[in-house]
Amino acid sequence: MSQSRAQEDKYSDSGLDPNWRSDALDLGLDYGMQTIAVRAGQHRTDEGEHSEPIFTTSSYVYKSASDAAAHFDGTKTGNVYSRHTNPSVRTFERRLAALENGERAVATASGMGAILTMCLAYLKAGDHLLAANQLFGSSIGLFDNYMAKFGVEVSYVDCFDNEAWANAVQPNTKVIYCESPSNPLAQICDIGFLSQLSKANDILLVVDNCFGTPALQRPLDLGADVVIHSATKYLDGQGRVLGGALVGSDKLMQEAFTVVRSGGISMSPFNAWVFTKGLETLKLRMQAHCSNANQVAQFLVNHPNVSTVHFSGLTDHPSHELTKRQHHMKDGYGAIMGFEVKAKEGDDPKSGAWHVIDATRMVSITNNLGDAKTTITHPATTTHFRMTPEARAEAGVKDGLIRLSVGLEDVEDIIKDLARGLDSL
């Protein structure tokens, strides 16, 4: 009997398809993050391919009617339908889970799809969602316009105010949700404190790690229950495709998987393949992003036409020491920052921000972030424009605020491009 057939029989006897066996990298051998990013999660087929293939298939073939029935009733674990499972998607999920130190990941069609999945999996009518004020505008729109519509109570507190978090907990609070670093001000939550608060009140702590990524921060290690990603950002790193993911325990991810399977919020195989390849260079890219961002922040904080720089890498930032404790990469504070320009007396602050943005020649004016290319946007009129002026004010999104996602170009060129508009204000 051939070795492959012997392995197949072995896994058939265990109720596990051979293509669902442990991946090519034995995670029990304590490999480093970069090794995991390059090799974890892959299952090589009988073709012996070195690079991960793309499985562009909607369905799967079974050996017999009884084999099909076993897959559908759960007696046998394996592929059923690509809305449920797909080998390319599974490779991405396994690799991301390993990087985040989670038991399992569930991939979704977009970052917002991941947040919606979280809501549907862990909240029901009558529950309370406690969230940070400092969130992506679409997240607030989802919570206020749709979760509230279906009977979920939502309230917000300043992300850095631990006392406010504690005072806002209610008997029906089921989820605490935050971004750290946040969008667009890159503010930092005390994840350890929120973990203690959550556990003391039997609440799930969900942390959006989109800006940090596992290269900088692992919220699960800090006590979070679920990590959320917009994979569209740094996990891809080149602005190519949409996707999202949740990471956590097997139990919590099974609830999320059921939502994705039933709701069709699934990731495409091609996108999953792109994300898998993106993970290979994640740590290396984040090191370069952070190095550039640290230098750009120093330029901005010393420019006479900049009033405020929101970036925890600055030593006088109120969350500088907290970020150093929570981010495991040395000098890694992320590459997203907000900065406010000084408006001339009598001028609208927005006009000054728009002047700086419009004066750029290289930096991309776009609402996307986490790209190899530096991007710039005016949050009050783009990512957060659907929020009321009052809500924007509470979130710190002022008319003079600019959000910058520092890319991988020569840092001197990024600084020169920003200086064009700042110098001429």
NORGIJO-V426015 format. One record per backbone hydrogen bond with DSSP energy under -0.5 kcal/mol. NH is the residue of the N-H (numbers start at 1). CO is the residue of the C=O. If there is no record, write none. Layout:
nh = (NH,NH)
co = (CO,CO)
This chain:
nh = (6,7,8,9,10,11,12,13,14,15,16,17,20,21,24,26,27,29,30,36,37,38,39,40,42,48,55,56,57,60,68,69,70,71,72,73,74,75,76,77,78,82,84,85,90,91,92,93,94,95,96,97,98,99,100,101,102,103,104,106,108,109,114,115,116,117,118,119,120,121,122,123,126,127,128,129,130,130,131,131,132,133,135,139,140,141,142,143,144,145,146,147,148,150,151,152,153,153,155,157,161,162,165,166,167,168,169,169,173,174,175,176,177,178,180,180,181,182,186,191,194,195,196,197,198,199,200,201,201,202,203,204,206,206,207,208,209,209,213,216,216,217,219,221,222,223,224,225,226,227,228,229,231,231,232,233,236,236,237,244,245,246,247,248,249,253,254,255,256,257,258,259,260,261,262,263,264,265,272,273,274,275,276,277,278,279,280,280,281,281,282,285,286,287,288,289,290,291,292,293,294,295,296,297,298,299,300,301,302,303,306,307,307,308,310,311,314,317,320,323,324,325,326,327,328,328,329,332,333,337,338,339,340,341,342,343,347,351,352,353,354,355,356,357,358,359,360,364,366,366,372,375,376,377,379,381,382,382,384,385,387,392,393,394,395,396,396,397,398,401,402,403,404,405,406,406,408,413,414,415,416,417,418,419,420,421,422,423,424,425)
co = (2,3,4,5,6,7,8,9,10,12,11,77,17,18,42,24,25,26,27,32,33,34,35,36,39,45,53,54,55,80,64,65,66,67,68,69,70,70,70,15,76,58,81,81,86,87,88,89,90,91,92,93,94,95,96,98,97,248,248,246,244,265,110,111,112,113,114,115,116,117,118,119,151,124,172,153,128,175,129,155,177,157,133,136,136,137,138,139,140,141,142,142,143,146,148,147,127,151,129,131,158,160,161,162,163,164,165,166,170,128,128,204,130,206,181,208,187,187,182,189,190,191,192,193,194,195,196,197,198,199,198,174,176,204,226,178,207,228,209,212,213,213,217,218,218,220,219,205,205,247,207,245,229,243,243,230,231,233,233,108,229,106,227,104,225,249,250,251,252,253,254,255,256,257,258,259,260,260,268,269,270,271,272,273,274,275,276,277,277,278,279,281,282,283,284,285,286,287,288,289,290,291,292,293,294,295,296,297,298,300,303,305,340,340,338,309,311,314,317,319,320,321,322,323,216,326,216,329,331,404,310,402,308,400,305,341,344,348,348,349,350,351,352,353,354,355,357,374,364,376,237,405,364,403,377,378,378,379,379,382,384,388,389,390,391,392,393,392,396,398,339,377,337,375,335,404,372,410,410,411,412,413,414,415,416,417,418,419,420,422)
